[in-house]
Amino acid sequence: MNTHPPLSNIQARDVEALLHPYTPIHRLRETGPLMIERGKGVFVYDTRGKEYIEGMSGLWCAGLGFGDEELIDAATEQMRTLPYYHLFGAKGMEPAVELAEKLKEIAPVPISKVFFTSSGSEANDTQVKLAWYMNNAMGRPEKKKIISRVKAYHGVTIMSASLTGLPYNHKGWDLPVDRVLHTDCPHYYRFGAEGESEAEFTARIVKSLRDLIEREGPETIAAMIAEPVMGAGGVIVPPAGYYPAVKAVLDEHDIILIDDEVINGFCRTGEWWGCQSLGMTPTTISAAKQMTAAYAPLGAVMVPEDIYQAYVDHSRQIGTFGHGFTYGGHPLGCALGVKAIEIYQKRDILGHVRSLAPVFAARLDALKAHPLVGEVRYCGLVGGVELVADKATKRPFDAGKGVGAQVAKILEGHGLILRAIGDTMALCPPMIIGEGELDELFDRLDRGLADAEALVAKEGLRAG
Protein backbone atom coordinates (compact mmCIF):
# COMPACT_ATOMS: atom_id res chain seq x y z
CA MET A 1 0.00 0.00 0.00
CA ASN A 2 1.34 3.42 -0.96
CA THR A 3 1.54 5.57 2.19
CA HIS A 4 3.29 8.47 0.48
CA PRO A 5 1.37 11.70 -0.25
CA PRO A 6 0.43 12.32 -3.87
CA LEU A 7 3.08 14.04 -5.98
CA SER A 8 2.82 17.76 -6.52
CA ASN A 9 2.60 19.08 -10.06
CA ILE A 10 6.33 19.92 -10.22
CA GLN A 11 7.27 16.52 -8.74
CA ALA A 12 5.13 14.75 -11.34
CA ARG A 13 6.71 16.78 -14.13
CA ASP A 14 10.17 15.91 -12.76
CA VAL A 15 9.43 12.17 -12.69
CA GLU A 16 8.18 12.31 -16.28
CA ALA A 17 11.16 14.30 -17.60
CA LEU A 18 14.36 13.50 -15.69
CA LEU A 19 16.70 10.56 -15.17
CA HIS A 20 18.13 11.17 -11.69
CA PRO A 21 21.73 10.26 -10.86
CA TYR A 22 22.55 8.16 -7.77
CA THR A 23 18.87 7.58 -7.10
CA PRO A 24 16.79 4.38 -6.67
CA ILE A 25 14.81 5.34 -9.76
CA HIS A 26 12.55 2.28 -9.38
CA ARG A 27 10.98 4.01 -6.33
CA LEU A 28 10.96 7.60 -7.56
CA ARG A 29 7.44 7.57 -9.02
CA GLU A 30 6.16 6.54 -5.60
CA THR A 31 8.18 8.87 -3.37
CA GLY A 32 8.85 11.82 -5.65
CA PRO A 33 11.94 14.03 -5.49
CA LEU A 34 12.60 16.78 -2.95
CA MET A 35 12.21 19.90 -5.07
CA ILE A 36 14.61 22.68 -4.02
CA GLU A 37 13.57 26.16 -5.14
CA ARG A 38 16.07 28.64 -3.68
CA GLY A 39 19.03 29.00 -1.34
CA LYS A 40 20.64 31.62 0.87
CA GLY A 41 23.71 31.22 3.04
CA VAL A 42 23.79 27.69 4.48
CA PHE A 43 20.05 27.17 3.91
CA VAL A 44 17.99 25.91 0.99
CA TYR A 45 14.19 25.98 0.67
CA ASP A 46 11.87 23.57 -1.07
CA THR A 47 8.86 24.45 -3.20
CA ARG A 48 6.63 24.37 -0.09
CA GLY A 49 8.85 26.95 1.63
CA LYS A 50 10.38 24.47 4.12
CA GLU A 51 13.89 25.42 5.28
CA TYR A 52 16.82 22.99 5.36
CA ILE A 53 20.40 23.35 6.54
CA GLU A 54 22.36 22.13 3.52
CA GLY A 55 24.76 19.96 5.51
CA MET A 56 26.49 18.58 2.43
CA SER A 57 27.25 21.84 0.57
CA GLY A 58 25.18 20.31 -2.23
CA LEU A 59 27.64 17.66 -3.35
CA TRP A 60 30.67 18.66 -1.21
CA CYS A 61 31.04 21.78 -3.37
CA ALA A 62 29.08 24.89 -2.29
CA GLY A 63 31.76 25.97 0.17
CA LEU A 64 30.61 29.61 0.20
CA GLY A 65 26.95 28.71 0.51
CA PHE A 66 24.16 30.07 -1.64
CA GLY A 67 23.48 33.55 -2.99
CA ASP A 68 26.93 35.10 -2.48
CA GLU A 69 26.65 38.54 -4.08
CA GLU A 70 30.34 38.83 -4.97
CA LEU A 71 30.21 35.59 -6.93
CA ILE A 72 26.95 36.61 -8.59
CA ASP A 73 28.46 39.96 -9.62
CA ALA A 74 31.62 38.25 -10.96
CA ALA A 75 29.47 35.87 -13.03
CA THR A 76 27.30 38.69 -14.36
CA GLU A 77 30.30 40.80 -15.37
CA GLN A 78 31.96 37.88 -17.15
CA MET A 79 28.76 36.95 -19.00
CA ARG A 80 28.49 40.50 -20.29
CA THR A 81 32.15 40.65 -21.31
CA LEU A 82 32.81 37.23 -22.84
CA PRO A 83 30.12 34.59 -22.18
CA TYR A 84 32.06 31.83 -23.92
CA TYR A 85 35.33 31.08 -25.59
CA HIS A 86 37.78 28.19 -25.71
CA LEU A 87 41.46 27.32 -25.43
CA PHE A 88 41.77 25.16 -28.57
CA GLY A 89 44.16 26.02 -31.38
CA ALA A 90 46.38 28.40 -29.38
CA LYS A 91 43.49 30.64 -28.28
CA GLY A 92 43.55 32.27 -24.86
CA MET A 93 41.52 34.48 -22.52
CA GLU A 94 42.38 36.32 -19.33
CA PRO A 95 40.06 34.48 -16.87
CA ALA A 96 41.76 31.16 -17.68
CA VAL A 97 45.23 32.69 -17.36
CA GLU A 98 44.39 34.40 -14.08
CA LEU A 99 42.89 31.26 -12.51
CA ALA A 100 45.83 29.13 -13.63
CA GLU A 101 48.20 31.65 -12.06
CA LYS A 102 46.24 31.59 -8.78
CA LEU A 103 46.26 27.78 -8.71
CA LYS A 104 50.01 27.73 -9.25
CA GLU A 105 50.43 30.27 -6.46
CA ILE A 106 48.49 28.25 -3.86
CA ALA A 107 49.48 24.75 -5.03
CA PRO A 108 51.01 22.51 -2.33
CA VAL A 109 53.88 21.41 -4.60
CA PRO A 110 55.62 23.16 -7.53
CA ILE A 111 53.26 23.28 -10.52
CA SER A 112 54.15 24.36 -14.04
CA LYS A 113 50.91 24.14 -16.04
CA VAL A 114 47.15 23.85 -15.49
CA PHE A 115 44.78 22.01 -17.83
CA PHE A 116 41.08 22.85 -17.43
CA THR A 117 38.17 20.42 -17.69
CA SER A 118 34.45 20.68 -17.01
CA SER A 119 34.33 18.45 -13.92
CA GLY A 120 36.26 16.36 -11.43
CA SER A 121 35.43 13.19 -13.35
CA GLU A 122 36.95 14.70 -16.49
CA ALA A 123 39.98 15.85 -14.51
CA ASN A 124 40.68 12.33 -13.24
CA ASP A 125 39.96 10.83 -16.63
CA THR A 126 42.48 13.32 -18.06
CA GLN A 127 45.02 12.34 -15.40
CA VAL A 128 45.01 8.78 -16.75
CA LYS A 129 45.33 9.91 -20.37
CA LEU A 130 48.18 12.22 -19.46
CA ALA A 131 49.99 9.45 -17.57
CA TRP A 132 49.72 7.24 -20.66
CA TYR A 133 50.80 10.09 -22.95
CA MET A 134 53.79 10.85 -20.73
CA ASN A 135 54.99 7.25 -20.70
CA ASN A 136 54.59 6.96 -24.47
CA ALA A 137 56.66 10.14 -24.82
CA MET A 138 59.32 8.62 -22.55
CA GLY A 139 59.49 5.40 -24.56
CA ARG A 140 57.74 3.29 -21.90
CA PRO A 141 54.60 2.09 -23.73
CA GLU A 142 54.06 -0.79 -21.28
CA LYS A 143 53.92 1.49 -18.17
CA LYS A 144 50.15 2.12 -18.20
CA LYS A 145 48.36 0.54 -15.22
CA ILE A 146 46.79 2.80 -12.59
CA ILE A 147 46.41 1.79 -8.94
CA SER A 148 43.38 3.00 -7.03
CA ARG A 149 41.82 1.78 -3.78
CA VAL A 150 38.77 -0.10 -2.57
CA LYS A 151 36.11 2.49 -1.57
CA ALA A 152 37.83 5.25 -3.56
CA TYR A 153 35.68 7.68 -5.51
CA HIS A 154 37.17 9.39 -8.55
CA GLY A 155 34.19 10.03 -10.83
CA VAL A 156 31.79 8.44 -13.30
CA THR A 157 33.33 8.62 -16.78
CA ILE A 158 34.36 5.17 -18.01
CA MET A 159 37.92 5.55 -16.74
CA SER A 160 37.23 7.56 -13.59
CA ALA A 161 34.43 5.15 -12.64
CA SER A 162 36.91 2.32 -13.13
CA LEU A 163 39.26 4.07 -10.71
CA THR A 164 36.35 4.37 -8.28
CA GLY A 165 36.34 1.39 -5.93
CA LEU A 166 32.63 1.16 -5.12
CA PRO A 167 30.40 -1.72 -6.29
CA TYR A 168 27.47 0.43 -7.48
CA ASN A 169 29.80 2.19 -9.92
CA HIS A 170 30.81 -1.15 -11.47
CA LYS A 171 27.82 -3.48 -11.25
CA GLY A 172 25.79 -3.38 -14.45
CA TRP A 173 28.26 -1.02 -16.16
CA ASP A 174 30.87 -3.56 -17.37
CA LEU A 175 33.50 -1.84 -15.23
CA PRO A 176 36.30 -1.57 -14.26
CA VAL A 177 38.21 -1.57 -17.53
CA ASP A 178 41.63 -3.13 -17.98
CA ARG A 179 44.75 -1.37 -16.65
CA VAL A 180 43.04 -0.43 -13.36
CA LEU A 181 44.12 -2.14 -10.13
CA HIS A 182 42.62 -1.71 -6.65
CA THR A 183 44.56 -1.97 -3.41
CA ASP A 184 43.39 -1.92 0.22
CA CYS A 185 41.14 0.74 1.71
CA PRO A 186 42.94 2.49 4.60
CA HIS A 187 39.93 2.31 6.96
CA TYR A 188 41.21 0.97 10.27
CA TYR A 189 37.79 0.72 11.98
CA ARG A 190 36.31 -1.46 9.25
CA PHE A 191 39.35 -3.38 7.95
CA GLY A 192 41.80 -3.56 10.86
CA ALA A 193 42.41 -7.14 12.05
CA GLU A 194 41.54 -8.27 15.58
CA GLY A 195 44.17 -6.96 18.01
CA GLU A 196 45.99 -5.02 15.28
CA SER A 197 47.17 -1.48 16.10
CA GLU A 198 46.73 1.37 13.60
CA ALA A 199 50.47 1.31 12.94
CA GLU A 200 50.39 -2.44 12.29
CA PHE A 201 47.35 -2.02 10.04
CA THR A 202 49.15 0.67 8.05
CA ALA A 203 52.27 -1.47 7.69
CA ARG A 204 50.16 -4.41 6.51
CA ILE A 205 48.25 -2.54 3.81
CA VAL A 206 51.37 -0.72 2.60
CA LYS A 207 53.07 -4.11 2.29
CA SER A 208 50.02 -5.28 0.33
CA LEU A 209 50.53 -2.32 -2.03
CA ARG A 210 54.19 -3.22 -2.45
CA ASP A 211 53.26 -6.86 -3.13
CA LEU A 212 50.72 -5.75 -5.76
CA ILE A 213 53.31 -3.59 -7.52
CA GLU A 214 55.93 -6.31 -7.53
CA ARG A 215 53.43 -8.96 -8.64
CA GLU A 216 52.17 -6.82 -11.56
CA GLY A 217 55.65 -5.49 -12.38
CA PRO A 218 56.52 -1.84 -11.62
CA GLU A 219 57.50 -1.40 -15.28
CA THR A 220 53.76 -1.80 -16.09
CA ILE A 221 52.40 0.70 -13.53
CA ALA A 222 52.19 4.41 -14.32
CA ALA A 223 50.48 5.94 -11.31
CA MET A 224 48.51 5.61 -8.12
CA ILE A 225 45.54 7.92 -7.53
CA ALA A 226 44.27 8.81 -4.05
CA GLU A 227 41.94 11.22 -2.28
CA PRO A 228 43.61 12.50 0.91
CA VAL A 229 40.32 12.01 2.80
CA MET A 230 38.19 9.48 0.92
CA GLY A 231 34.87 11.27 0.37
CA ALA A 232 32.09 9.29 -1.26
CA GLY A 233 33.52 6.03 0.09
CA GLY A 234 32.38 7.16 3.53
CA VAL A 235 34.61 10.08 4.68
CA ILE A 236 37.52 7.78 5.47
CA VAL A 237 40.54 9.42 7.13
CA PRO A 238 43.64 7.19 6.78
CA PRO A 239 45.87 6.54 9.81
CA ALA A 240 48.80 8.82 10.55
CA GLY A 241 51.87 7.87 8.54
CA TYR A 242 49.92 6.13 5.78
CA TYR A 243 50.69 8.52 2.92
CA PRO A 244 54.43 8.94 3.61
CA ALA A 245 54.74 5.14 3.65
CA VAL A 246 52.79 4.84 0.39
CA LYS A 247 54.86 7.56 -1.27
CA ALA A 248 58.10 5.79 -0.32
CA VAL A 249 56.92 2.62 -2.06
CA LEU A 250 55.79 4.54 -5.16
CA ASP A 251 59.04 6.50 -5.41
CA GLU A 252 61.02 3.29 -5.12
CA HIS A 253 59.19 1.89 -8.15
CA ASP A 254 59.03 5.12 -10.26
CA ILE A 255 55.25 5.45 -9.95
CA ILE A 256 53.69 8.93 -9.79
CA LEU A 257 51.08 9.88 -7.15
CA ILE A 258 47.95 11.60 -8.44
CA ASP A 259 46.24 13.65 -5.72
CA ASP A 260 42.46 13.83 -6.17
CA GLU A 261 41.57 17.06 -4.36
CA VAL A 262 38.11 17.34 -5.91
CA ILE A 263 36.41 17.14 -2.49
CA ASN A 264 39.36 17.95 -0.23
CA GLY A 265 40.70 21.13 -1.81
CA PHE A 266 40.21 24.82 -1.02
CA CYS A 267 40.29 24.94 2.81
CA ARG A 268 37.85 22.09 3.51
CA THR A 269 40.23 20.00 5.64
CA GLY A 270 41.75 22.90 7.57
CA GLU A 271 44.53 23.45 5.03
CA TRP A 272 44.33 24.77 1.48
CA TRP A 273 44.69 21.19 0.26
CA GLY A 274 43.82 17.85 1.80
CA CYS A 275 47.27 16.52 1.02
CA GLN A 276 48.70 19.12 3.43
CA SER A 277 46.40 17.87 6.21
CA LEU A 278 47.27 14.21 5.65
CA GLY A 279 51.03 14.38 5.01
CA MET A 280 50.72 13.46 1.33
CA THR A 281 53.24 14.67 -1.29
CA PRO A 282 51.66 14.42 -4.75
CA THR A 283 53.11 14.50 -8.25
CA THR A 284 50.01 15.87 -10.00
CA ILE A 285 46.73 17.27 -8.66
CA SER A 286 43.06 17.18 -9.71
CA ALA A 287 40.71 19.93 -8.51
CA ALA A 288 37.06 20.92 -9.04
CA LYS A 289 33.97 21.47 -6.83
CA GLN A 290 34.96 24.24 -4.33
CA MET A 291 37.32 25.73 -6.93
CA THR A 292 34.33 27.79 -8.15
CA ALA A 293 32.37 27.38 -4.88
CA ALA A 294 30.02 25.37 -7.15
CA TYR A 295 28.69 28.48 -8.90
CA ALA A 296 29.75 27.03 -12.28
CA PRO A 297 31.17 23.68 -13.44
CA LEU A 298 34.96 23.56 -13.74
CA GLY A 299 37.78 21.09 -13.14
CA ALA A 300 41.55 21.33 -13.35
CA VAL A 301 44.64 19.15 -13.64
CA MET A 302 47.92 20.57 -12.33
CA VAL A 303 51.25 19.15 -13.49
CA PRO A 304 54.94 19.85 -12.72
CA GLU A 305 57.50 21.09 -15.24
CA ASP A 306 59.26 17.79 -15.94
CA ILE A 307 55.99 16.05 -16.82
CA TYR A 308 54.89 19.02 -18.94
CA GLN A 309 58.13 18.78 -20.91
CA ALA A 310 57.30 15.15 -21.75
CA TYR A 311 54.02 16.38 -23.27
CA VAL A 312 55.92 19.00 -25.28
CA ASP A 313 58.29 16.34 -26.61
CA HIS A 314 55.41 14.11 -27.69
CA SER A 315 53.53 17.03 -29.26
CA ARG A 316 56.67 17.71 -31.29
CA GLN A 317 56.73 14.10 -32.50
CA ILE A 318 52.99 13.83 -33.26
CA GLY A 319 52.30 17.38 -34.41
CA THR A 320 49.85 18.54 -31.70
CA PHE A 321 48.56 17.90 -28.17
CA GLY A 322 45.34 16.13 -29.06
CA HIS A 323 43.20 16.45 -25.95
CA GLY A 324 40.66 18.99 -24.70
CA PHE A 325 37.03 19.79 -23.86
CA THR A 326 34.66 22.35 -25.40
CA TYR A 327 34.00 23.87 -21.97
CA GLY A 328 37.42 23.26 -20.43
CA GLY A 329 38.54 26.69 -19.22
CA HIS A 330 35.10 28.22 -19.80
CA PRO A 331 35.44 31.95 -19.03
CA LEU A 332 32.46 31.91 -16.64
CA GLY A 333 33.89 29.08 -14.59
CA CYS A 334 37.37 30.59 -14.58
CA ALA A 335 36.09 34.02 -13.53
CA LEU A 336 34.19 32.40 -10.68
CA GLY A 337 37.25 30.37 -9.72
CA VAL A 338 39.33 33.54 -9.53
CA LYS A 339 36.68 35.25 -7.40
CA ALA A 340 36.17 32.20 -5.14
CA ILE A 341 39.89 31.96 -4.35
CA GLU A 342 39.96 35.72 -3.73
CA ILE A 343 37.07 35.32 -1.27
CA TYR A 344 38.70 32.37 0.48
CA GLN A 345 41.77 34.55 0.99
CA LYS A 346 40.28 37.92 1.93
CA ARG A 347 37.58 36.48 4.23
CA ASP A 348 40.10 34.08 5.79
CA ILE A 349 37.89 31.06 5.17
CA LEU A 350 40.84 28.86 6.11
CA GLY A 351 41.04 30.51 9.54
CA HIS A 352 37.25 30.17 9.92
CA VAL A 353 37.39 26.44 9.15
CA ARG A 354 40.20 26.01 11.67
CA SER A 355 38.25 27.90 14.33
CA LEU A 356 35.13 25.77 13.82
CA ALA A 357 36.92 22.43 13.42
CA PRO A 358 37.16 21.78 17.21
CA VAL A 359 33.42 22.47 17.61
CA PHE A 360 32.66 20.19 14.65
CA ALA A 361 34.90 17.46 16.12
CA ALA A 362 33.41 17.76 19.62
CA ARG A 363 29.83 17.49 18.37
CA LEU A 364 30.76 14.46 16.26
CA ASP A 365 32.64 12.83 19.14
CA ALA A 366 29.56 13.27 21.34
CA LEU A 367 27.62 11.07 18.91
CA LYS A 368 29.84 8.07 19.72
CA ALA A 369 27.61 7.35 22.72
CA HIS A 370 24.50 7.01 20.54
CA PRO A 371 23.28 3.40 20.23
CA LEU A 372 23.23 3.62 16.42
CA VAL A 373 26.74 5.06 16.00
CA GLY A 374 29.74 2.80 15.48
CA GLU A 375 32.36 5.36 14.48
CA VAL A 376 32.69 9.06 13.69
CA ARG A 377 35.38 10.41 11.35
CA TYR A 378 36.39 13.96 10.54
CA CYS A 379 39.03 16.30 9.19
CA GLY A 380 38.44 20.06 9.19
CA LEU A 381 34.78 20.55 8.23
CA VAL A 382 34.13 17.20 6.58
CA GLY A 383 32.90 14.25 8.61
CA GLY A 384 31.11 10.93 8.64
CA VAL A 385 28.88 9.11 11.14
CA GLU A 386 28.83 5.35 10.55
CA LEU A 387 25.64 3.66 11.72
CA VAL A 388 25.85 0.04 12.87
CA ALA A 389 23.47 -2.66 14.03
CA ASP A 390 25.79 -3.73 16.86
CA LYS A 391 28.32 -1.33 18.41
CA ALA A 392 30.29 -4.04 20.23
CA THR A 393 30.95 -6.18 17.16
CA LYS A 394 30.80 -3.36 14.54
CA ARG A 395 28.19 -5.44 12.71
CA PRO A 396 26.64 -3.34 9.94
CA PHE A 397 22.96 -3.26 9.11
CA ASP A 398 21.75 -5.53 6.33
CA ALA A 399 22.33 -3.42 3.21
CA GLY A 400 18.90 -4.36 1.86
CA LYS A 401 17.20 -2.58 4.75
CA GLY A 402 18.47 0.80 3.55
CA VAL A 403 18.92 2.19 7.05
CA GLY A 404 21.15 5.05 5.93
CA ALA A 405 18.64 6.17 3.28
CA GLN A 406 15.82 6.03 5.83
CA VAL A 407 17.83 8.12 8.29
CA ALA A 408 18.55 10.70 5.56
CA LYS A 409 14.79 10.95 4.94
CA ILE A 410 14.12 11.37 8.67
CA LEU A 411 16.71 14.14 8.80
CA GLU A 412 14.98 15.95 5.94
CA GLY A 413 11.89 15.99 8.13
CA HIS A 414 13.97 17.82 10.73
CA GLY A 415 15.21 20.34 8.17
CA LEU A 416 18.67 18.88 7.58
CA ILE A 417 20.10 17.58 4.33
CA LEU A 418 22.93 15.08 4.70
CA ARG A 419 24.05 12.32 2.35
CA ALA A 420 23.73 8.64 3.17
CA ILE A 421 26.78 6.74 1.87
CA GLY A 422 25.52 3.27 2.58
CA ASP A 423 24.96 3.60 6.33
CA THR A 424 27.45 6.42 6.84
CA MET A 425 25.91 9.87 7.14
CA ALA A 426 28.27 12.36 5.49
CA LEU A 427 28.57 15.95 6.69
CA CYS A 428 30.21 18.70 4.64
CA PRO A 429 28.54 22.02 5.51
CA PRO A 430 29.30 25.25 3.66
CA MET A 431 32.53 26.63 5.10
CA ILE A 432 30.82 29.96 5.84
CA ILE A 433 28.62 28.30 8.48
CA GLY A 434 28.54 30.14 11.81
CA GLU A 435 29.02 28.44 15.17
CA GLY A 436 25.36 28.89 16.04
CA GLU A 437 24.31 27.42 12.70
CA LEU A 438 26.73 24.53 13.18
CA ASP A 439 25.22 23.81 16.60
CA GLU A 440 21.74 23.93 15.05
CA LEU A 441 22.89 21.45 12.39
CA PHE A 442 23.97 19.02 15.10
CA ASP A 443 20.84 19.64 17.17
CA ARG A 444 18.75 18.64 14.15
CA LEU A 445 21.00 15.62 13.65
CA ASP A 446 20.53 14.61 17.30
CA ARG A 447 16.75 14.81 16.97
CA GLY A 448 16.85 12.84 13.73
CA LEU A 449 19.01 10.09 15.23
CA ALA A 450 16.60 9.80 18.16
CA ASP A 451 13.76 9.23 15.69
CA ALA A 452 15.94 6.82 13.73
CA GLU A 453 16.68 4.74 16.83
CA ALA A 454 12.95 4.53 17.55
CA LEU A 455 12.32 3.36 13.96
CA VAL A 456 15.12 0.77 14.12
CA ALA A 457 13.71 -0.63 17.36
CA LYS A 458 10.11 -0.61 16.14
CA GLU A 459 10.89 -2.28 12.80
CA GLY A 460 13.44 -4.75 14.21
CA LEU A 461 16.08 -3.54 11.77
CA ARG A 462 18.96 -4.74 13.93
CA ALA A 463 18.06 -8.38 13.30
CA GLY A 464 20.82 -10.16 11.39
Summary of the structure (lengths in Angstrom):
residues: 464
radius of gyration: 22.4
end to end distance: 25.8
largest distance: 69.0
contacts: 1565
relative contact order: 0.14
helix: 45%
strand: 16%
